[in-house]
Amino acid sequence: MHKAGVSAAPVSPPASKWCFDITDLDIRYGDRKIIGGTTLQIAANAVTAIMGPSGCGKSTFLCSLNRLTDLELDCRVTGQVKFHRSDESHVSAPIVLGRQVGMLFQRPNPFPFSIRRNLEFPLRQHGLVDKKRTAEIIENSLIDVGLWDEVKDKLDMSAMALSGGQQQRLCLARALVLNPSVLLMDEPCSALDPISTQKIEALIKQLATKRTVVLVTHNIAQARRVADYIALFWHDGSSGTLAEHGPAGRIFEQPTTDFARFYFAYE
């Protein structure tokens, strides 16, 4: 019998289908270790749910994938995080990751100006100034998140006037305007009502047909609905560590670690 926190050999996708290849990842804030010795591969064009109890480092792990941890004072990251683009090249430069890896946070965080300017901002930051092309990208991004019909006549209205669910979909559209190949999502439905949650979950499944989605969630039912793979973390008393990783169906139905069996028993 496998002890809690001791991973069975995961069933990983073939190397050509990895999006992230993570080896011996350690993350510390000062003297405090947040993540210790984590090794796994994250599948391309699939939804991987990052799960586990509070305090096991899920959000920190997520932020390490696009190097947001580099912006944190006293944060030290060792080990290796390789990002595989579709052309099989490896990327580590933050400016390239900024285009290739989008991020959606726990609570909606629209900029305090118009809907249109929320979506224009990242395009201008990355050098797009052509007005016609900008308008096309904005329209397509809003269509992709199911928001176009709701706001097409209100693009100059303040984004702060939208409902919470609309704001989160706007933030998702903003993350998509640069056409990233990866979308990182940190509990994107935790502040939303059930109807808005259902819309976001449908979008997650739709987006994963063309992109890699890595989703932090505490919601086991949500993970069952949307995830193709599960990476389950726990806290071993000194740091967060990977307990089990593999296809969602296998993890839910036949977990191989005591911790996974214990965690999913509380669904």
C-alpha positions in Angstrom: 0.0 0.0 0.0 1.3 3.5 -0.9 1.7 5.9 1.9 0.1 9.3 1.8 2.3 11.7 -0.2 4.3 8.9 -1.9 3.4 9.1 -5.5 2.7 6.0 -7.6 4.2 6.1 -11.0 1.9 8.5 -12.8 0.3 7.7 -16.2 1.7 10.7 -18.2 1.1 11.7 -21.7 3.7 11.0 -24.4 6.6 13.5 -24.3 5.5 15.1 -27.5 2.1 16.0 -25.8 3.6 17.7 -22.8 3.0 21.4 -22.3 5.0 21.8 -19.1 7.8 19.5 -17.9 8.5 20.1 -14.2 11.5 18.6 -12.5 12.5 18.8 -8.8 10.6 22.1 -8.3 11.3 23.8 -4.9 9.7 27.2 -4.0 10.7 29.1 -0.9 9.7 32.4 0.6 12.6 33.3 2.8 13.2 30.3 5.1 9.7 28.9 4.5 9.4 26.1 1.9 6.1 26.3 0.0 6.6 23.6 -2.6 9.2 20.8 -2.2 10.6 18.3 -4.8 7.7 18.3 -7.3 8.1 16.5 -10.6 5.3 16.0 -13.1 4.4 16.6 -16.7 1.3 18.6 -17.7 -0.6 17.5 -20.8 -1.0 19.8 -23.8 -4.6 20.6 -25.0 -6.2 19.2 -21.9 -7.5 20.4 -18.6 -5.3 19.6 -15.6 -6.9 20.3 -12.2 -4.5 21.2 -9.4 -6.2 20.1 -6.1 -5.5 19.7 -2.4 -6.2 21.2 1.0 -5.6 24.9 1.8 -2.0 25.8 2.4 -0.4 23.1 0.3 1.0 25.5 -2.3 -1.5 25.1 -5.2 -1.6 28.8 -6.2 2.1 29.2 -5.8 2.7 26.2 -8.0 0.4 27.7 -10.6 2.2 31.0 -10.5 5.5 29.3 -11.1 4.4 28.1 -14.5 4.4 31.6 -16.0 7.2 32.9 -13.6 4.9 35.2 -11.7 6.9 34.0 -8.7 9.8 36.0 -10.1 8.0 39.1 -9.0 7.7 38.1 -5.4 10.1 39.4 -2.9 12.1 36.8 -1.1 10.9 34.1 -3.4 13.5 31.6 -4.6 12.7 28.9 -7.1 15.0 26.0 -7.9 14.5 23.0 -10.1 13.3 23.2 -13.7 10.0 24.3 -15.4 10.1 23.7 -19.1 7.4 25.1 -21.3 6.9 23.3 -24.6 5.4 25.3 -27.4 3.5 23.6 -30.2 6.7 24.0 -32.4 8.5 21.8 -29.8 10.8 24.7 -28.7 11.3 25.4 -25.0 10.5 28.9 -23.7 11.6 30.5 -20.4 11.8 34.2 -21.2 9.1 36.1 -19.2 8.1 38.3 -22.2 7.4 35.3 -24.4 5.6 33.5 -21.5 3.5 36.7 -21.2 2.1 36.1 -24.7 1.9 32.3 -24.5 0.5 31.8 -21.0 -2.6 33.7 -20.0 -3.9 34.0 -16.4 -7.3 34.2 -14.8 -7.4 34.9 -11.1 -9.8 33.9 -8.3 -11.8 37.1 -8.2 -12.7 39.2 -11.3 -10.1 42.0 -11.7 -11.2 44.2 -14.6 -9.3 47.4 -15.1 -11.3 50.5 -13.9 -12.1 51.8 -17.4 -14.2 50.7 -20.4 -14.8 47.2 -21.6 -13.1 48.1 -24.9 -10.0 49.5 -23.2 -9.7 46.5 -21.0 -9.2 44.4 -24.1 -7.1 47.0 -26.0 -4.6 47.3 -23.2 -2.7 44.0 -23.6 -2.8 44.3 -27.4 -1.1 47.8 -27.2 1.3 46.5 -24.6 2.5 43.9 -27.2 2.7 46.4 -30.1 -0.6 46.0 -31.9 -1.9 49.5 -33.0 -3.9 48.7 -36.1 -7.5 49.8 -35.2 -9.3 47.4 -37.5 -7.3 44.4 -36.4 -7.7 45.4 -32.8 -11.5 45.6 -33.2 -11.6 42.2 -34.8 -9.6 40.6 -32.0 -11.8 42.2 -29.4 -15.0 41.0 -31.0 -13.6 37.4 -31.5 -12.4 37.2 -27.9 -15.8 38.4 -26.6 -17.6 35.8 -28.8 -15.2 33.1 -27.5 -16.3 33.8 -23.9 -20.0 34.2 -24.8 -20.1 37.9 -23.9 -20.3 39.6 -27.3 -24.1 39.6 -27.5 -24.4 41.0 -24.0 -21.9 43.9 -24.4 -21.5 44.7 -28.2 -23.5 47.9 -27.8 -21.9 48.8 -24.5 -18.1 48.6 -25.3 -17.5 52.1 -24.0 -19.3 51.4 -20.7 -17.2 51.0 -17.6 -16.2 47.3 -17.0 -17.0 47.9 -13.3 -20.7 48.1 -14.2 -20.8 44.5 -15.3 -22.1 41.7 -13.1 -19.5 39.5 -11.3 -20.0 36.7 -13.8 -19.7 39.1 -16.7 -16.6 40.7 -15.2 -14.9 37.2 -14.9 -15.8 36.4 -18.5 -14.4 39.8 -19.6 -11.2 39.0 -17.7 -11.1 35.7 -19.5 -11.5 37.5 -22.8 -8.6 39.8 -21.8 -6.5 36.8 -21.1 -7.3 35.4 -24.6 -6.7 38.5 -26.8 -3.1 37.6 -27.2 -4.1 34.1 -28.3 -2.1 32.2 -25.6 -1.5 28.5 -26.0 -1.9 28.0 -22.2 -4.5 29.4 -19.7 -3.8 29.3 -16.0 -6.9 29.6 -13.8 -6.8 30.1 -10.0 -10.2 29.1 -8.6 -12.0 31.2 -11.3 -15.5 30.2 -10.1 -15.1 30.7 -6.3 -16.8 34.1 -6.3 -19.5 33.3 -8.9 -23.1 32.1 -8.7 -24.0 28.6 -10.0 -25.2 30.0 -13.4 -22.0 31.9 -14.0 -20.0 28.9 -12.8 -21.7 26.7 -15.3 -20.8 29.2 -18.1 -17.2 29.3 -17.1 -17.0 25.5 -16.9 -18.4 25.2 -20.4 -15.8 27.7 -21.6 -13.0 25.7 -19.9 -14.0 22.6 -21.8 -14.3 24.5 -25.1 -11.0 26.3 -24.7 -9.2 23.0 -23.9 -9.9 21.8 -27.4 -7.2 24.3 -28.7 -5.3 25.2 -25.5 -3.8 23.8 -22.4 -5.8 24.7 -19.3 -4.3 24.4 -15.7 -7.0 24.9 -13.1 -6.7 25.3 -9.4 -9.9 24.2 -7.7 -11.2 23.1 -4.3 -14.4 21.9 -5.9 -14.2 18.1 -6.4 -17.5 18.0 -8.4 -16.1 20.7 -10.7 -12.9 18.8 -11.3 -15.0 15.7 -12.2 -16.9 17.8 -14.7 -14.0 19.5 -16.5 -10.7 17.8 -15.7 -8.8 15.4 -18.0 -5.9 15.1 -15.5 -5.6 15.6 -11.7 -2.5 16.7 -9.8 -3.3 16.3 -6.1 -1.1 18.1 -3.6 -0.9 17.8 0.2 1.2 19.3 3.0 3.7 16.8 4.5 4.4 18.9 7.6 7.3 20.9 6.0 6.0 21.9 2.5 3.5 21.2 -0.2 4.2 18.2 -2.2 2.6 16.1 -5.0 0.7 13.2 -3.7 -0.7 11.8 -6.9 -1.0 12.7 -10.6 -2.7 11.0 -13.5 -5.9 10.8 -15.6 -8.9 12.1 -13.8 -11.0 9.0 -14.2 -8.3 6.8 -12.7 -7.6 9.2 -9.8 -11.3 9.5 -8.9 -12.2 5.9 -9.3 -8.9 4.1 -8.3 -6.6 6.4 -6.3 -3.4 4.7 -5.3 -2.4 6.8 -2.3 -4.0 6.8 1.2 -4.1 10.6 1.0 -6.1 10.6 -2.3 -8.5 8.1 -0.9 -9.0 10.2 2.2 -9.3 13.5 0.3 -11.9 12.3 -2.2 -13.9 10.5 0.5 -15.2 14.0 1.5 -16.8 14.8 -1.8 
